[in-house]
Amino acid sequence: MKIATRPSNRAIKFWTDNWCSEHNLASILDLDPANLPDADIKVSEFITPKKQWDTAKLRNCLPNDLIQRVQSIPLPYTDVAVSFCWGYTGSGDFSTKSATWMTHDNIAREQPIWQYKWL
């Protein structure tokens, strides 16, 4: 089991990171990021202290269809940074050894050890 969490909203750039679609908002709206006065503004600046999307701020810069897309993204209760971990080790780090042991745990115990098959 690999567990992945998302980036912190404080780190995601509103216009130039791909956070609400496969493409960033600047490219969707055909805007040149170099010409945006607030190109480095973060997603967190569009979230209220009550952890809701700030609709008024979104309306100032996005068309209705994109506002709806953004507002359909659930907001986390906490601002956790990005991380990936492997759920089969105490450290969360992946290793072939831990993957092998995880796979062997899924093999019936009555099967002799010399009959384990490689993946």
Helices and strands as residue ranges (DSSP letters): E 2-5, H 25-28, G 33-35, G 43-46, H 55-59, H 64-71, E 83-86, H 96-105, G 113-115
